[in-house]
Amino acid sequence: SALFSSENRSKTCNVLHVDVNGNARRNILRDVAVATGAVVLAGNPGLASAAEAKDRTEGYAVQHSEREWAYILSGQQYNILRQGGTERPNSSILEGEDRRGTFVCAGCGTPLFESSGKFHSGTGWPSFATALPGVEVEDVNPVQMSLAGAELRCGTCGGHLGDVFNDGMLFVNTPAFKSGKRHCIDGAALVFKPAGGSPEVFGDTPPPGNKGSGLPSFLEPPKITPR
């Protein structure tokens, strides 16, 4: 995967901290990272990145004006890909997609992830252990990568996809345990193309009969069976 530099990251991927409105922060130890990272970087200026922020248009092969993107994409796709938004957990049909195939960018069709690397992390977002070369990874210092992860973009159009974290070994018996990484992706940024030639599935489609609370599965309250 290619690298890019950015001073301002739009979001992170927290598997532990979800507010009462269901707006999950998707970064393990995010609250600690801000304070700890600042202290460590202050004492080790050599770790800090001097790179300038990179926008989502300049330098990418596929470019459109923001008005054109707003016309091409659905509202949810535009919010994520072009504005760096975050969808609610368990809101994408692709979280439960387990067929063989390829996940491509909803903005430009670039192949980004293979189904062989997909696993269920329990966070409510589609998760992958590995990425294809079409995925661009934010170039961050080692401290930030360890504590707050790095942003992922489509390397062809610059669309925001999600974040990658070095916590793959937490997910035993999944492909992430071997790769050591968890690519936490907004489903609406993707389109799934099944290997058998079945109709493609757009990630901004909600799961059928979705009546969940929007919480990651491990934060759902226990089900109580009435007597």
PyMOL CGO cylinders between C-alpha atoms (Angstrom):
from pymol import cmd
from pymol.cgo import CYLINDER

trace = [
    CYLINDER, 0.00, 0.00, 0.00, 1.14, 3.53, -0.75, 0.3, 1, 1, 1, 1, 1, 1,
    CYLINDER, 1.14, 3.53, -0.75, 1.72, 6.13, 1.98, 0.3, 1, 1, 1, 1, 1, 1,
    CYLINDER, 1.72, 6.13, 1.98, 0.40, 9.67, 2.31, 0.3, 1, 1, 1, 1, 1, 1,
    CYLINDER, 0.40, 9.67, 2.31, 0.92, 12.37, 4.92, 0.3, 1, 1, 1, 1, 1, 1,
    CYLINDER, 0.92, 12.37, 4.92, -1.77, 14.33, 6.71, 0.3, 1, 1, 1, 1, 1, 1,
    CYLINDER, -1.77, 14.33, 6.71, -1.77, 16.59, 9.74, 0.3, 1, 1, 1, 1, 1, 1,
    CYLINDER, -1.77, 16.59, 9.74, -5.54, 16.49, 10.26, 0.3, 1, 1, 1, 1, 1, 1,
    CYLINDER, -5.54, 16.49, 10.26, -7.19, 13.10, 10.43, 0.3, 1, 1, 1, 1, 1, 1,
    CYLINDER, -7.19, 13.10, 10.43, -10.95, 13.13, 10.10, 0.3, 1, 1, 1, 1, 1, 1,
    CYLINDER, -10.95, 13.13, 10.10, -11.80, 10.20, 12.35, 0.3, 1, 1, 1, 1, 1, 1,
    CYLINDER, -11.80, 10.20, 12.35, -10.58, 7.11, 14.11, 0.3, 1, 1, 1, 1, 1, 1,
    CYLINDER, -10.58, 7.11, 14.11, -11.90, 3.62, 14.76, 0.3, 1, 1, 1, 1, 1, 1,
    CYLINDER, -11.90, 3.62, 14.76, -12.74, 2.88, 18.42, 0.3, 1, 1, 1, 1, 1, 1,
    CYLINDER, -12.74, 2.88, 18.42, -13.81, -0.59, 19.51, 0.3, 1, 1, 1, 1, 1, 1,
    CYLINDER, -13.81, -0.59, 19.51, -14.23, 0.53, 23.14, 0.3, 1, 1, 1, 1, 1, 1,
    CYLINDER, -14.23, 0.53, 23.14, -15.81, 4.00, 23.31, 0.3, 1, 1, 1, 1, 1, 1,
    CYLINDER, -15.81, 4.00, 23.31, -19.37, 4.58, 22.02, 0.3, 1, 1, 1, 1, 1, 1,
    CYLINDER, -19.37, 4.58, 22.02, -21.42, 7.57, 23.14, 0.3, 1, 1, 1, 1, 1, 1,
    CYLINDER, -21.42, 7.57, 23.14, -25.11, 7.44, 24.01, 0.3, 1, 1, 1, 1, 1, 1,
    CYLINDER, -25.11, 7.44, 24.01, -26.12, 8.59, 20.52, 0.3, 1, 1, 1, 1, 1, 1,
    CYLINDER, -26.12, 8.59, 20.52, -24.37, 5.63, 18.91, 0.3, 1, 1, 1, 1, 1, 1,
    CYLINDER, -24.37, 5.63, 18.91, -21.66, 7.80, 17.34, 0.3, 1, 1, 1, 1, 1, 1,
    CYLINDER, -21.66, 7.80, 17.34, -18.81, 5.37, 17.90, 0.3, 1, 1, 1, 1, 1, 1,
    CYLINDER, -18.81, 5.37, 17.90, -15.22, 6.47, 18.07, 0.3, 1, 1, 1, 1, 1, 1,
    CYLINDER, -15.22, 6.47, 18.07, -13.31, 3.71, 16.44, 0.3, 1, 1, 1, 1, 1, 1,
    CYLINDER, -13.31, 3.71, 16.44, -9.84, 3.88, 17.95, 0.3, 1, 1, 1, 1, 1, 1,
    CYLINDER, -9.84, 3.88, 17.95, -8.58, 1.67, 20.78, 0.3, 1, 1, 1, 1, 1, 1,
    CYLINDER, -8.58, 1.67, 20.78, -7.24, 3.87, 23.60, 0.3, 1, 1, 1, 1, 1, 1,
    CYLINDER, -7.24, 3.87, 23.60, -8.08, 7.01, 21.58, 0.3, 1, 1, 1, 1, 1, 1,
    CYLINDER, -8.08, 7.01, 21.58, -8.61, 9.12, 24.68, 0.3, 1, 1, 1, 1, 1, 1,
    CYLINDER, -8.61, 9.12, 24.68, -5.26, 8.05, 26.10, 0.3, 1, 1, 1, 1, 1, 1,
    CYLINDER, -5.26, 8.05, 26.10, -3.46, 8.49, 22.78, 0.3, 1, 1, 1, 1, 1, 1,
    CYLINDER, -3.46, 8.49, 22.78, -4.08, 12.21, 22.54, 0.3, 1, 1, 1, 1, 1, 1,
    CYLINDER, -4.08, 12.21, 22.54, -2.45, 12.97, 25.89, 0.3, 1, 1, 1, 1, 1, 1,
    CYLINDER, -2.45, 12.97, 25.89, 0.23, 10.29, 25.83, 0.3, 1, 1, 1, 1, 1, 1,
    CYLINDER, 0.23, 10.29, 25.83, 1.21, 10.92, 22.24, 0.3, 1, 1, 1, 1, 1, 1,
    CYLINDER, 1.21, 10.92, 22.24, 1.61, 14.61, 22.84, 0.3, 1, 1, 1, 1, 1, 1,
    CYLINDER, 1.61, 14.61, 22.84, 3.92, 14.00, 25.81, 0.3, 1, 1, 1, 1, 1, 1,
    CYLINDER, 3.92, 14.00, 25.81, 6.04, 11.44, 23.98, 0.3, 1, 1, 1, 1, 1, 1,
    CYLINDER, 6.04, 11.44, 23.98, 6.38, 13.56, 20.85, 0.3, 1, 1, 1, 1, 1, 1,
    CYLINDER, 6.38, 13.56, 20.85, 7.28, 16.62, 22.89, 0.3, 1, 1, 1, 1, 1, 1,
    CYLINDER, 7.28, 16.62, 22.89, 10.17, 14.71, 24.41, 0.3, 1, 1, 1, 1, 1, 1,
    CYLINDER, 10.17, 14.71, 24.41, 11.16, 13.09, 21.11, 0.3, 1, 1, 1, 1, 1, 1,
    CYLINDER, 11.16, 13.09, 21.11, 10.84, 15.68, 18.33, 0.3, 1, 1, 1, 1, 1, 1,
    CYLINDER, 10.84, 15.68, 18.33, 12.55, 13.31, 15.92, 0.3, 1, 1, 1, 1, 1, 1,
    CYLINDER, 12.55, 13.31, 15.92, 9.42, 11.15, 15.92, 0.3, 1, 1, 1, 1, 1, 1,
    CYLINDER, 9.42, 11.15, 15.92, 7.14, 13.94, 14.77, 0.3, 1, 1, 1, 1, 1, 1,
    CYLINDER, 7.14, 13.94, 14.77, 6.12, 14.07, 11.12, 0.3, 1, 1, 1, 1, 1, 1,
    CYLINDER, 6.12, 14.07, 11.12, 6.93, 17.29, 9.29, 0.3, 1, 1, 1, 1, 1, 1,
    CYLINDER, 6.93, 17.29, 9.29, 4.73, 16.49, 6.32, 0.3, 1, 1, 1, 1, 1, 1,
    CYLINDER, 4.73, 16.49, 6.32, 1.99, 18.85, 5.18, 0.3, 1, 1, 1, 1, 1, 1,
    CYLINDER, 1.99, 18.85, 5.18, -1.65, 17.87, 4.99, 0.3, 1, 1, 1, 1, 1, 1,
    CYLINDER, -1.65, 17.87, 4.99, -2.75, 16.28, 1.72, 0.3, 1, 1, 1, 1, 1, 1,
    CYLINDER, -2.75, 16.28, 1.72, -6.20, 17.00, 0.35, 0.3, 1, 1, 1, 1, 1, 1,
    CYLINDER, -6.20, 17.00, 0.35, -8.44, 14.41, -1.28, 0.3, 1, 1, 1, 1, 1, 1,
    CYLINDER, -8.44, 14.41, -1.28, -8.04, 15.69, -4.84, 0.3, 1, 1, 1, 1, 1, 1,
    CYLINDER, -8.04, 15.69, -4.84, -4.53, 16.89, -5.65, 0.3, 1, 1, 1, 1, 1, 1,
    CYLINDER, -4.53, 16.89, -5.65, -2.25, 14.19, -7.02, 0.3, 1, 1, 1, 1, 1, 1,
    CYLINDER, -2.25, 14.19, -7.02, -4.94, 11.53, -7.52, 0.3, 1, 1, 1, 1, 1, 1,
    CYLINDER, -4.94, 11.53, -7.52, -5.66, 9.98, -10.92, 0.3, 1, 1, 1, 1, 1, 1,
    CYLINDER, -5.66, 9.98, -10.92, -9.45, 10.36, -10.64, 0.3, 1, 1, 1, 1, 1, 1,
    CYLINDER, -9.45, 10.36, -10.64, -10.54, 13.91, -9.86, 0.3, 1, 1, 1, 1, 1, 1,
    CYLINDER, -10.54, 13.91, -9.86, -13.91, 15.67, -9.81, 0.3, 1, 1, 1, 1, 1, 1,
    CYLINDER, -13.91, 15.67, -9.81, -15.16, 18.93, -8.41, 0.3, 1, 1, 1, 1, 1, 1,
    CYLINDER, -15.16, 18.93, -8.41, -17.03, 18.63, -5.11, 0.3, 1, 1, 1, 1, 1, 1,
    CYLINDER, -17.03, 18.63, -5.11, -20.26, 19.41, -6.95, 0.3, 1, 1, 1, 1, 1, 1,
    CYLINDER, -20.26, 19.41, -6.95, -19.58, 16.56, -9.36, 0.3, 1, 1, 1, 1, 1, 1,
    CYLINDER, -19.58, 16.56, -9.36, -18.78, 14.17, -6.51, 0.3, 1, 1, 1, 1, 1, 1,
    CYLINDER, -18.78, 14.17, -6.51, -22.03, 15.14, -4.78, 0.3, 1, 1, 1, 1, 1, 1,
    CYLINDER, -22.03, 15.14, -4.78, -23.89, 14.23, -7.98, 0.3, 1, 1, 1, 1, 1, 1,
    CYLINDER, -23.89, 14.23, -7.98, -22.03, 10.96, -8.59, 0.3, 1, 1, 1, 1, 1, 1,
    CYLINDER, -22.03, 10.96, -8.59, -22.22, 9.62, -5.03, 0.3, 1, 1, 1, 1, 1, 1,
    CYLINDER, -22.22, 9.62, -5.03, -25.10, 8.97, -2.67, 0.3, 1, 1, 1, 1, 1, 1,
    CYLINDER, -25.10, 8.97, -2.67, -25.33, 11.24, 0.36, 0.3, 1, 1, 1, 1, 1, 1,
    CYLINDER, -25.33, 11.24, 0.36, -23.76, 8.66, 2.67, 0.3, 1, 1, 1, 1, 1, 1,
    CYLINDER, -23.76, 8.66, 2.67, -20.99, 7.82, 0.18, 0.3, 1, 1, 1, 1, 1, 1,
    CYLINDER, -20.99, 7.82, 0.18, -20.16, 11.50, -0.22, 0.3, 1, 1, 1, 1, 1, 1,
    CYLINDER, -20.16, 11.50, -0.22, -20.07, 12.12, 3.53, 0.3, 1, 1, 1, 1, 1, 1,
    CYLINDER, -20.07, 12.12, 3.53, -17.55, 9.32, 4.04, 0.3, 1, 1, 1, 1, 1, 1,
    CYLINDER, -17.55, 9.32, 4.04, -15.43, 9.34, 0.88, 0.3, 1, 1, 1, 1, 1, 1,
    CYLINDER, -15.43, 9.34, 0.88, -15.16, 13.09, 0.35, 0.3, 1, 1, 1, 1, 1, 1,
    CYLINDER, -15.16, 13.09, 0.35, -15.75, 14.53, 3.83, 0.3, 1, 1, 1, 1, 1, 1,
    CYLINDER, -15.75, 14.53, 3.83, -14.16, 11.84, 5.99, 0.3, 1, 1, 1, 1, 1, 1,
    CYLINDER, -14.16, 11.84, 5.99, -17.34, 11.01, 7.86, 0.3, 1, 1, 1, 1, 1, 1,
    CYLINDER, -17.34, 11.01, 7.86, -18.09, 7.88, 9.88, 0.3, 1, 1, 1, 1, 1, 1,
    CYLINDER, -18.09, 7.88, 9.88, -21.13, 5.66, 9.51, 0.3, 1, 1, 1, 1, 1, 1,
    CYLINDER, -21.13, 5.66, 9.51, -22.94, 4.18, 12.50, 0.3, 1, 1, 1, 1, 1, 1,
    CYLINDER, -22.94, 4.18, 12.50, -21.76, 0.69, 13.46, 0.3, 1, 1, 1, 1, 1, 1,
    CYLINDER, -21.76, 0.69, 13.46, -23.81, -2.18, 12.04, 0.3, 1, 1, 1, 1, 1, 1,
    CYLINDER, -23.81, -2.18, 12.04, -25.37, 0.15, 9.47, 0.3, 1, 1, 1, 1, 1, 1,
    CYLINDER, -25.37, 0.15, 9.47, -23.81, -1.41, 6.35, 0.3, 1, 1, 1, 1, 1, 1,
    CYLINDER, -23.81, -1.41, 6.35, -24.93, -4.61, 4.68, 0.3, 1, 1, 1, 1, 1, 1,
    CYLINDER, -24.93, -4.61, 4.68, -21.27, -5.38, 3.97, 0.3, 1, 1, 1, 1, 1, 1,
    CYLINDER, -21.27, -5.38, 3.97, -20.53, -6.04, 7.64, 0.3, 1, 1, 1, 1, 1, 1,
    CYLINDER, -20.53, -6.04, 7.64, -22.26, -9.40, 7.23, 0.3, 1, 1, 1, 1, 1, 1,
    CYLINDER, -22.26, -9.40, 7.23, -21.05, -10.13, 3.68, 0.3, 1, 1, 1, 1, 1, 1,
    CYLINDER, -21.05, -10.13, 3.68, -19.11, -13.43, 3.70, 0.3, 1, 1, 1, 1, 1, 1,
    CYLINDER, -19.11, -13.43, 3.70, -19.13, -14.50, 0.05, 0.3, 1, 1, 1, 1, 1, 1,
    CYLINDER, -19.13, -14.50, 0.05, -15.99, -14.70, -2.07, 0.3, 1, 1, 1, 1, 1, 1,
    CYLINDER, -15.99, -14.70, -2.07, -15.28, -11.59, -4.08, 0.3, 1, 1, 1, 1, 1, 1,
    CYLINDER, -15.28, -11.59, -4.08, -13.63, -8.18, -4.16, 0.3, 1, 1, 1, 1, 1, 1,
    CYLINDER, -13.63, -8.18, -4.16, -14.49, -4.95, -2.37, 0.3, 1, 1, 1, 1, 1, 1,
    CYLINDER, -14.49, -4.95, -2.37, -13.93, -1.91, -4.60, 0.3, 1, 1, 1, 1, 1, 1,
    CYLINDER, -13.93, -1.91, -4.60, -14.07, 1.85, -4.07, 0.3, 1, 1, 1, 1, 1, 1,
    CYLINDER, -14.07, 1.85, -4.07, -17.61, 3.24, -4.35, 0.3, 1, 1, 1, 1, 1, 1,
    CYLINDER, -17.61, 3.24, -4.35, -16.16, 6.39, -5.90, 0.3, 1, 1, 1, 1, 1, 1,
    CYLINDER, -16.16, 6.39, -5.90, -13.96, 5.04, -8.68, 0.3, 1, 1, 1, 1, 1, 1,
    CYLINDER, -13.96, 5.04, -8.68, -14.14, 1.23, -8.72, 0.3, 1, 1, 1, 1, 1, 1,
    CYLINDER, -14.14, 1.23, -8.72, -10.54, 0.58, -7.64, 0.3, 1, 1, 1, 1, 1, 1,
    CYLINDER, -10.54, 0.58, -7.64, -10.10, -2.88, -6.04, 0.3, 1, 1, 1, 1, 1, 1,
    CYLINDER, -10.10, -2.88, -6.04, -9.30, -2.34, -2.35, 0.3, 1, 1, 1, 1, 1, 1,
    CYLINDER, -9.30, -2.34, -2.35, -9.88, -5.54, -0.36, 0.3, 1, 1, 1, 1, 1, 1,
    CYLINDER, -9.88, -5.54, -0.36, -10.31, -9.26, -1.03, 0.3, 1, 1, 1, 1, 1, 1,
    CYLINDER, -10.31, -9.26, -1.03, -12.89, -11.34, 0.80, 0.3, 1, 1, 1, 1, 1, 1,
    CYLINDER, -12.89, -11.34, 0.80, -10.13, -13.72, 1.94, 0.3, 1, 1, 1, 1, 1, 1,
    CYLINDER, -10.13, -13.72, 1.94, -8.88, -11.00, 4.31, 0.3, 1, 1, 1, 1, 1, 1,
    CYLINDER, -8.88, -11.00, 4.31, -12.27, -10.10, 5.77, 0.3, 1, 1, 1, 1, 1, 1,
    CYLINDER, -12.27, -10.10, 5.77, -13.14, -11.05, 9.34, 0.3, 1, 1, 1, 1, 1, 1,
    CYLINDER, -13.14, -11.05, 9.34, -15.72, -10.17, 11.99, 0.3, 1, 1, 1, 1, 1, 1,
    CYLINDER, -15.72, -10.17, 11.99, -14.09, -7.89, 14.58, 0.3, 1, 1, 1, 1, 1, 1,
    CYLINDER, -14.09, -7.89, 14.58, -17.24, -7.23, 16.61, 0.3, 1, 1, 1, 1, 1, 1,
    CYLINDER, -17.24, -7.23, 16.61, -16.89, -3.48, 16.09, 0.3, 1, 1, 1, 1, 1, 1,
    CYLINDER, -16.89, -3.48, 16.09, -19.83, -3.16, 13.70, 0.3, 1, 1, 1, 1, 1, 1,
    CYLINDER, -19.83, -3.16, 13.70, -17.69, -2.06, 10.75, 0.3, 1, 1, 1, 1, 1, 1,
    CYLINDER, -17.69, -2.06, 10.75, -16.38, -4.27, 7.92, 0.3, 1, 1, 1, 1, 1, 1,
    CYLINDER, -16.38, -4.27, 7.92, -12.86, -5.32, 8.94, 0.3, 1, 1, 1, 1, 1, 1,
    CYLINDER, -12.86, -5.32, 8.94, -9.98, -6.69, 6.89, 0.3, 1, 1, 1, 1, 1, 1,
    CYLINDER, -9.98, -6.69, 6.89, -6.63, -8.18, 7.85, 0.3, 1, 1, 1, 1, 1, 1,
    CYLINDER, -6.63, -8.18, 7.85, -4.93, -7.10, 4.63, 0.3, 1, 1, 1, 1, 1, 1,
    CYLINDER, -4.93, -7.10, 4.63, -5.42, -4.57, 1.86, 0.3, 1, 1, 1, 1, 1, 1,
    CYLINDER, -5.42, -4.57, 1.86, -4.76, -4.53, -1.87, 0.3, 1, 1, 1, 1, 1, 1,
    CYLINDER, -4.76, -4.53, -1.87, -2.23, -2.13, -3.46, 0.3, 1, 1, 1, 1, 1, 1,
    CYLINDER, -2.23, -2.13, -3.46, -5.08, 0.28, -4.30, 0.3, 1, 1, 1, 1, 1, 1,
    CYLINDER, -5.08, 0.28, -4.30, -5.32, 1.30, -0.63, 0.3, 1, 1, 1, 1, 1, 1,
    CYLINDER, -5.32, 1.30, -0.63, -3.24, 4.29, 0.48, 0.3, 1, 1, 1, 1, 1, 1,
    CYLINDER, -3.24, 4.29, 0.48, -2.07, 4.47, 4.10, 0.3, 1, 1, 1, 1, 1, 1,
    CYLINDER, -2.07, 4.47, 4.10, -1.39, 7.69, 6.01, 0.3, 1, 1, 1, 1, 1, 1,
    CYLINDER, -1.39, 7.69, 6.01, 2.31, 8.07, 6.78, 0.3, 1, 1, 1, 1, 1, 1,
    CYLINDER, 2.31, 8.07, 6.78, 2.42, 8.63, 10.53, 0.3, 1, 1, 1, 1, 1, 1,
    CYLINDER, 2.42, 8.63, 10.53, 5.13, 8.39, 13.18, 0.3, 1, 1, 1, 1, 1, 1,
    CYLINDER, 5.13, 8.39, 13.18, 5.45, 5.10, 15.13, 0.3, 1, 1, 1, 1, 1, 1,
    CYLINDER, 5.45, 5.10, 15.13, 3.87, 6.53, 18.30, 0.3, 1, 1, 1, 1, 1, 1,
    CYLINDER, 3.87, 6.53, 18.30, 0.73, 7.67, 16.51, 0.3, 1, 1, 1, 1, 1, 1,
    CYLINDER, 0.73, 7.67, 16.51, 0.49, 4.40, 14.61, 0.3, 1, 1, 1, 1, 1, 1,
    CYLINDER, 0.49, 4.40, 14.61, 0.68, 2.41, 17.83, 0.3, 1, 1, 1, 1, 1, 1,
    CYLINDER, 0.68, 2.41, 17.83, -1.82, 4.54, 19.75, 0.3, 1, 1, 1, 1, 1, 1,
    CYLINDER, -1.82, 4.54, 19.75, -4.16, 6.07, 17.20, 0.3, 1, 1, 1, 1, 1, 1,
    CYLINDER, -4.16, 6.07, 17.20, -3.71, 4.17, 13.95, 0.3, 1, 1, 1, 1, 1, 1,
    CYLINDER, -3.71, 4.17, 13.95, -3.53, 5.69, 10.46, 0.3, 1, 1, 1, 1, 1, 1,
    CYLINDER, -3.53, 5.69, 10.46, -6.12, 6.88, 7.97, 0.3, 1, 1, 1, 1, 1, 1,
    CYLINDER, -6.12, 6.88, 7.97, -6.82, 4.83, 4.85, 0.3, 1, 1, 1, 1, 1, 1,
    CYLINDER, -6.82, 4.83, 4.85, -7.72, 6.31, 1.47, 0.3, 1, 1, 1, 1, 1, 1,
    CYLINDER, -7.72, 6.31, 1.47, -8.38, 5.07, -2.03, 0.3, 1, 1, 1, 1, 1, 1,
    CYLINDER, -8.38, 5.07, -2.03, -5.09, 5.56, -3.86, 0.3, 1, 1, 1, 1, 1, 1,
    CYLINDER, -5.09, 5.56, -3.86, -6.90, 6.39, -7.10, 0.3, 1, 1, 1, 1, 1, 1,
    CYLINDER, -6.90, 6.39, -7.10, -9.47, 9.03, -6.07, 0.3, 1, 1, 1, 1, 1, 1,
    CYLINDER, -9.47, 9.03, -6.07, -8.37, 9.98, -2.53, 0.3, 1, 1, 1, 1, 1, 1,
    CYLINDER, -8.37, 9.98, -2.53, -11.64, 8.89, -0.97, 0.3, 1, 1, 1, 1, 1, 1,
    CYLINDER, -11.64, 8.89, -0.97, -11.60, 8.28, 2.79, 0.3, 1, 1, 1, 1, 1, 1,
    CYLINDER, -11.60, 8.28, 2.79, -12.11, 4.60, 3.66, 0.3, 1, 1, 1, 1, 1, 1,
    CYLINDER, -12.11, 4.60, 3.66, -11.46, 4.21, 7.38, 0.3, 1, 1, 1, 1, 1, 1,
    CYLINDER, -11.46, 4.21, 7.38, -8.41, 3.50, 9.54, 0.3, 1, 1, 1, 1, 1, 1,
    CYLINDER, -8.41, 3.50, 9.54, -5.81, 0.79, 10.11, 0.3, 1, 1, 1, 1, 1, 1,
    CYLINDER, -5.81, 0.79, 10.11, -4.58, -0.34, 13.54, 0.3, 1, 1, 1, 1, 1, 1,
    CYLINDER, -4.58, -0.34, 13.54, -1.79, -2.59, 14.77, 0.3, 1, 1, 1, 1, 1, 1,
    CYLINDER, -1.79, -2.59, 14.77, -4.10, -4.58, 17.05, 0.3, 1, 1, 1, 1, 1, 1,
    CYLINDER, -4.10, -4.58, 17.05, -4.72, -7.55, 14.77, 0.3, 1, 1, 1, 1, 1, 1,
    CYLINDER, -4.72, -7.55, 14.77, -3.27, -10.02, 17.28, 0.3, 1, 1, 1, 1, 1, 1,
    CYLINDER, -3.27, -10.02, 17.28, -6.22, -9.32, 19.57, 0.3, 1, 1, 1, 1, 1, 1,
    CYLINDER, -6.22, -9.32, 19.57, -8.46, -11.17, 17.12, 0.3, 1, 1, 1, 1, 1, 1,
    CYLINDER, -8.46, -11.17, 17.12, -7.48, -14.79, 17.63, 0.3, 1, 1, 1, 1, 1, 1,
    CYLINDER, -7.48, -14.79, 17.63, -8.53, -17.31, 14.96, 0.3, 1, 1, 1, 1, 1, 1,
    CYLINDER, -8.53, -17.31, 14.96, -8.94, -14.61, 12.31, 0.3, 1, 1, 1, 1, 1, 1,
    CYLINDER, -8.94, -14.61, 12.31, -6.68, -13.52, 9.42, 0.3, 1, 1, 1, 1, 1, 1,
    CYLINDER, -6.68, -13.52, 9.42, -5.87, -10.39, 11.45, 0.3, 1, 1, 1, 1, 1, 1,
    CYLINDER, -5.87, -10.39, 11.45, -4.05, -12.45, 14.06, 0.3, 1, 1, 1, 1, 1, 1,
    CYLINDER, -4.05, -12.45, 14.06, -1.50, -13.41, 11.40, 0.3, 1, 1, 1, 1, 1, 1,
    CYLINDER, -1.50, -13.41, 11.40, -1.20, -10.00, 9.71, 0.3, 1, 1, 1, 1, 1, 1,
    CYLINDER, -1.20, -10.00, 9.71, -1.18, -8.04, 12.99, 0.3, 1, 1, 1, 1, 1, 1,
    CYLINDER, -1.18, -8.04, 12.99, -3.41, -5.38, 11.44, 0.3, 1, 1, 1, 1, 1, 1,
    CYLINDER, -3.41, -5.38, 11.44, -7.08, -4.43, 11.48, 0.3, 1, 1, 1, 1, 1, 1,
    CYLINDER, -7.08, -4.43, 11.48, -8.35, -2.32, 8.61, 0.3, 1, 1, 1, 1, 1, 1,
    CYLINDER, -8.35, -2.32, 8.61, -11.55, -0.79, 10.00, 0.3, 1, 1, 1, 1, 1, 1,
    CYLINDER, -11.55, -0.79, 10.00, -13.64, 0.37, 7.03, 0.3, 1, 1, 1, 1, 1, 1,
    CYLINDER, -13.64, 0.37, 7.03, -16.84, 2.33, 6.50, 0.3, 1, 1, 1, 1, 1, 1,
    CYLINDER, -16.84, 2.33, 6.50, -19.04, 0.00, 4.48, 0.3, 1, 1, 1, 1, 1, 1,
    CYLINDER, -19.04, 0.00, 4.48, -20.58, 2.85, 2.48, 0.3, 1, 1, 1, 1, 1, 1,
    CYLINDER, -20.58, 2.85, 2.48, -17.16, 3.58, 0.97, 0.3, 1, 1, 1, 1, 1, 1,
    CYLINDER, -17.16, 3.58, 0.97, -17.22, 0.17, -0.71, 0.3, 1, 1, 1, 1, 1, 1,
    CYLINDER, -17.22, 0.17, -0.71, -19.04, -1.84, -3.35, 0.3, 1, 1, 1, 1, 1, 1,
    CYLINDER, -19.04, -1.84, -3.35, -18.82, -5.63, -3.20, 0.3, 1, 1, 1, 1, 1, 1,
    CYLINDER, -18.82, -5.63, -3.20, -18.37, -7.58, -6.43, 0.3, 1, 1, 1, 1, 1, 1,
    CYLINDER, -18.37, -7.58, -6.43, -19.13, -11.29, -5.82, 0.3, 1, 1, 1, 1, 1, 1,
    CYLINDER, -19.13, -11.29, -5.82, -16.78, -13.79, -7.45, 0.3, 1, 1, 1, 1, 1, 1,
    CYLINDER, -16.78, -13.79, -7.45, -19.62, -15.74, -9.06, 0.3, 1, 1, 1, 1, 1, 1,
    CYLINDER, -19.62, -15.74, -9.06, -20.88, -12.82, -11.08, 0.3, 1, 1, 1, 1, 1, 1,
    CYLINDER, -20.88, -12.82, -11.08, -23.90, -12.10, -8.89, 0.3, 1, 1, 1, 1, 1, 1,
    CYLINDER, -23.90, -12.10, -8.89, -25.16, -8.50, -8.71, 0.3, 1, 1, 1, 1, 1, 1,
    CYLINDER, -25.16, -8.50, -8.71, -22.82, -6.12, -6.92, 0.3, 1, 1, 1, 1, 1, 1,
    CYLINDER, -22.82, -6.12, -6.92, -23.75, -4.94, -3.43, 0.3, 1, 1, 1, 1, 1, 1,
    CYLINDER, -23.75, -4.94, -3.43, -23.47, -1.28, -2.45, 0.3, 1, 1, 1, 1, 1, 1,
    CYLINDER, -23.47, -1.28, -2.45, -22.17, -0.73, 1.05, 0.3, 1, 1, 1, 1, 1, 1,
    CYLINDER, -22.17, -0.73, 1.05, -24.49, 2.18, 1.79, 0.3, 1, 1, 1, 1, 1, 1,
    CYLINDER, -24.49, 2.18, 1.79, -27.35, -0.32, 1.82, 0.3, 1, 1, 1, 1, 1, 1,
    CYLINDER, -27.35, -0.32, 1.82, -28.52, -1.12, 5.39, 0.3, 1, 1, 1, 1, 1, 1,
    CYLINDER, -28.52, -1.12, 5.39, -28.69, -4.75, 6.54, 0.3, 1, 1, 1, 1, 1, 1,
    CYLINDER, -28.69, -4.75, 6.54, -32.09, -6.39, 5.94, 0.3, 1, 1, 1, 1, 1, 1,
    CYLINDER, -32.09, -6.39, 5.94, -34.39, -5.97, 8.91, 0.3, 1, 1, 1, 1, 1, 1,
    CYLINDER, -34.39, -5.97, 8.91, -31.80, -3.93, 10.78, 0.3, 1, 1, 1, 1, 1, 1,
    CYLINDER, -31.80, -3.93, 10.78, -33.30, -3.08, 14.16, 0.3, 1, 1, 1, 1, 1, 1,
    CYLINDER, -33.30, -3.08, 14.16, -30.11, -2.99, 16.15, 0.3, 1, 1, 1, 1, 1, 1,
    CYLINDER, -30.11, -2.99, 16.15, -29.07, -0.30, 18.60, 0.3, 1, 1, 1, 1, 1, 1,
    CYLINDER, -29.07, -0.30, 18.60, -26.10, 0.75, 16.50, 0.3, 1, 1, 1, 1, 1, 1,
    CYLINDER, -26.10, 0.75, 16.50, -23.69, -0.52, 19.17, 0.3, 1, 1, 1, 1, 1, 1,
    CYLINDER, -23.69, -0.52, 19.17, -20.83, -2.91, 18.43, 0.3, 1, 1, 1, 1, 1, 1,
    CYLINDER, -20.83, -2.91, 18.43, -21.86, -6.46, 19.27, 0.3, 1, 1, 1, 1, 1, 1,
    CYLINDER, -21.86, -6.46, 19.27, -19.71, -6.68, 22.40, 0.3, 1, 1, 1, 1, 1, 1,
    CYLINDER, -19.71, -6.68, 22.40, -21.44, -3.62, 23.87, 0.3, 1, 1, 1, 1, 1, 1,
    CYLINDER, -21.44, -3.62, 23.87, -25.00, -4.85, 23.22, 0.3, 1, 1, 1, 1, 1, 1,
    CYLINDER, -25.00, -4.85, 23.22, -26.97, -5.44, 26.44, 0.3, 1, 1, 1, 1, 1, 1,
    CYLINDER, -26.97, -5.44, 26.44, -27.76, -9.09, 27.22, 0.3, 1, 1, 1, 1, 1, 1,
    CYLINDER, -27.76, -9.09, 27.22, -31.03, -10.41, 25.85, 0.3, 1, 1, 1, 1, 1, 1,
    CYLINDER, -31.03, -10.41, 25.85, -33.54, -11.17, 28.59, 0.3, 1, 1, 1, 1, 1, 1,
    CYLINDER, -33.54, -11.17, 28.59, -36.12, -13.89, 27.95, 0.3, 1, 1, 1, 1, 1, 1,
    CYLINDER, -36.12, -13.89, 27.95, -39.39, -13.20, 29.79, 0.3, 1, 1, 1, 1, 1, 1,
    CYLINDER, -39.39, -13.20, 29.79, -40.90, -16.01, 31.85, 0.3, 1, 1, 1, 1, 1, 1,
]
cmd.load_cgo(trace, "trace")
